[in-house]
Every structure is written in structure tokens, then in C-alpha cells.
Amino acid sequence: MGLEAIAVADAGPLIHLDELGALELLAVFERILIPDVVQHEVIRHRATFSLPASVTSEVRTVEVSRTAPEHAHLQDGEVAALSLCKELGVTLLLTDDLAARDAARGRGVTPVGSLGIVLRAARAGMISVDLAERHLVALSEDTTLFTTPALVTAALRALRG
């Protein structure tokens, strides 16, 4: 299976995959665009954050507008990521935030979280199903990602199915 399209990243998946030591899974995407405000947020949480050379990425400066009422419940990084999706016509948003996921869907953008990135990497043959299972469980147990047992179970089922 080949690479997926271009994606815009919010901070969550970058932080959680870094905590897991699995940033290389982002190479499942052809290119990752990171709003500058998102990069600053990631570095605040993960001072040594650095994407591996296998991941093609680009940091973009994005004006964050708080005038739109639909942005009131989102943080600056999420607003910037959604704005970049709209500006460039990118239809994939990497985010673990529930409100950002809902906002993305409302704009015709497909949200993909940390668990989804692991699933996509396994389907692309980048990692084995066994390693993907370990990553899914570790994301839930060993990182700051908030998940529910039902969500992890659903991801494990999707991996095996």
C-alpha cells in the first residue's frame, strides 16, 4: 500500500506519537504540514521534539482568527490547523481533540487521531499487526492521550478486521 495524501497536524498526535517513540509512523503520509503555533505547542510539551528524516514535513505560519464563532471552543493550534486545511484544500487533519474532530467533519475534513495513524501504518505494511497492537495499547496506557477502553477495543478490532 502506498503513501496517503498530505495532512495538516494538530499538536496531539505529534505529542502522543513522540511519547510513544513512534513518530516514524507519520511517514504513512506523503507530507505533513504543521502550523507554526502547533509546532510551538508541541515543543512546549516535548522540548526535544524532532520529526525523523523519513517524515516529509513543512512548518507553515498561519494567522489565527478568533472572529469566527465556530472557533470559540477550539484552542489556537486547532484553529490554525483547520484554517490551513481550508486555505490549502487539505482534507486530512491529524488531531486527537474531540472538538477539533467535530469541527473538521463539519468542514468536510477527515480527522485522524493517534490511534488512526497506527492503524493506517499497519494497513500500509509499515509495521506488523503485533507491533500495531502494542502501540494501540501503549498509547492508551503509557502516554498522555485520553482514550476510553471502548475506543481502544474498537481500534484493536479494526486492526484485526
C-alpha positions as CSV (number, residue, x, y, z in Angstrom):
1,M,0.0,0.0,0.0
2,G,1.4,3.5,-0.9
3,L,1.6,6.7,1.0
4,E,-1.5,8.7,2.0
5,A,-2.1,12.2,1.0
6,I,-1.0,15.4,2.6
7,A,-2.2,16.0,6.1
8,V,-2.2,19.0,8.5
9,A,-1.2,18.2,12.0
10,D,-2.5,19.5,15.3
11,A,-0.3,19.0,18.4
12,G,-2.0,16.0,19.9
13,P,-0.8,13.2,17.6
14,L,2.7,14.7,17.4
15,I,3.0,14.8,21.2
16,H,1.5,11.3,21.7
17,L,3.5,9.6,19.0
18,D,6.6,11.2,20.3
19,E,5.8,10.0,23.9
20,L,5.4,6.5,22.3
21,G,8.7,6.8,20.4
22,A,6.8,6.2,17.1
23,L,7.0,9.5,15.2
24,E,8.2,7.5,12.2
25,L,4.6,6.3,11.7
26,L,3.8,9.7,10.3
27,A,5.7,8.7,7.2
28,V,2.5,7.0,6.1
29,F,1.5,10.4,4.9
30,E,3.1,11.9,1.8
31,R,3.7,15.2,3.6
32,I,2.8,16.7,7.0
33,L,2.0,20.4,7.2
34,I,2.4,21.9,10.7
35,P,1.1,25.3,11.6
36,D,3.8,27.3,13.5
37,V,1.5,27.8,16.5
38,V,1.2,23.9,16.7
39,Q,4.9,23.5,16.5
40,H,5.4,25.9,19.4
41,E,2.8,24.0,21.4
42,V,4.5,20.6,20.8
43,I,7.9,22.0,21.8
44,R,6.4,23.4,25.0
45,H,5.3,19.8,25.9
46,R,8.2,17.9,24.3
47,A,11.3,20.1,24.4
48,T,13.4,17.6,22.3
49,F,10.7,17.1,19.7
50,S,12.1,16.5,16.2
51,L,10.5,14.6,13.3
52,P,12.6,11.8,11.8
53,A,14.1,12.3,8.4
54,S,11.7,9.7,7.0
55,V,8.8,12.2,7.6
56,T,8.4,14.9,5.0
57,S,7.1,17.9,6.8
58,E,6.8,21.7,6.5
59,V,6.1,24.3,9.1
60,R,3.7,27.0,7.9
61,T,3.0,30.4,9.5
62,V,-0.8,30.7,9.9
63,E,-2.8,33.7,11.1
64,V,-5.2,32.6,13.9
65,S,-8.5,34.3,13.7
66,R,-10.8,34.2,16.7
67,T,-13.6,36.1,15.0
68,A,-15.5,33.0,13.7
69,P,-18.0,31.8,16.2
70,E,-17.3,28.2,15.3
71,H,-13.7,28.6,16.6
72,A,-14.8,29.8,20.1
73,H,-14.4,26.3,21.6
74,L,-11.1,25.5,20.0
75,Q,-7.5,26.3,21.0
76,D,-5.2,28.3,18.8
77,G,-3.4,25.3,17.4
78,E,-6.7,23.7,16.4
79,V,-7.9,26.9,14.8
80,A,-4.6,27.2,12.9
81,A,-4.7,23.6,11.7
82,L,-8.3,23.9,10.5
83,S,-7.5,27.3,8.8
84,L,-4.6,25.7,7.0
85,C,-6.8,22.8,5.8
86,K,-9.3,25.3,4.4
87,E,-6.6,27.6,2.8
88,L,-4.8,24.8,1.0
89,G,-7.7,22.4,0.4
90,V,-6.2,19.7,2.6
91,T,-8.8,17.1,3.6
92,L,-6.9,15.2,6.3
93,L,-6.4,16.7,9.8
94,L,-4.3,14.8,12.4
95,T,-5.9,15.6,15.7
96,D,-6.8,13.8,18.9
97,D,-9.1,16.6,20.2
98,L,-12.8,15.8,20.1
99,A,-14.0,19.3,19.4
100,A,-11.5,19.7,16.6
101,R,-12.5,16.4,15.1
102,D,-16.2,17.5,15.1
103,A,-15.2,20.9,13.6
104,A,-13.2,19.1,10.9
105,R,-16.0,16.8,9.9
106,G,-18.3,19.9,9.7
107,R,-15.9,21.3,7.1
108,G,-15.6,18.1,5.1
109,V,-12.2,17.4,6.5
110,T,-11.3,13.8,7.7
111,P,-9.9,13.8,11.2
112,V,-7.3,11.1,12.0
113,G,-6.1,10.6,15.6
114,S,-3.1,8.9,17.0
115,L,-4.9,5.5,17.1
116,G,-5.9,6.0,13.4
117,I,-2.3,6.8,12.4
118,V,-1.2,3.5,13.9
119,L,-4.0,1.7,12.1
120,R,-3.0,3.4,8.8
121,A,0.7,2.5,9.3
122,A,-0.2,-1.2,9.9
123,R,-2.5,-1.3,6.8
124,A,0.3,0.2,4.7
125,G,2.7,-2.5,5.9
126,M,5.0,-0.1,7.7
127,I,4.6,-2.1,11.0
128,S,3.4,-5.5,11.8
129,V,-0.1,-6.1,13.3
130,D,1.6,-7.3,16.5
131,L,3.6,-4.0,16.9
132,A,0.4,-2.0,16.0
133,E,-1.5,-3.8,18.8
134,R,1.3,-2.9,21.2
135,H,1.3,0.7,20.1
136,L,-2.5,1.0,20.4
137,V,-2.4,-0.3,24.0
138,A,0.6,1.8,24.9
139,L,-1.0,4.9,23.5
140,S,-3.8,4.3,26.0
141,E,-1.7,3.2,29.0
142,D,1.7,4.9,28.6
143,T,1.1,8.4,27.0
144,T,-1.0,11.4,27.9
145,L,-3.6,10.6,25.2
146,F,-7.0,10.3,26.7
147,T,-8.8,7.3,25.4
148,T,-11.6,5.0,26.7
149,P,-11.4,1.2,26.9
150,A,-14.2,1.1,24.2
151,L,-12.2,3.2,21.8
152,V,-9.0,1.1,22.2
153,T,-11.1,-2.1,21.8
154,A,-12.7,-0.7,18.6
155,A,-9.2,0.2,17.3
156,L,-7.9,-3.3,18.1
157,R,-10.9,-4.8,16.4
158,A,-10.4,-2.6,13.3
159,L,-6.7,-3.7,13.2
160,R,-7.6,-7.4,13.2
161,G,-10.6,-7.0,10.8
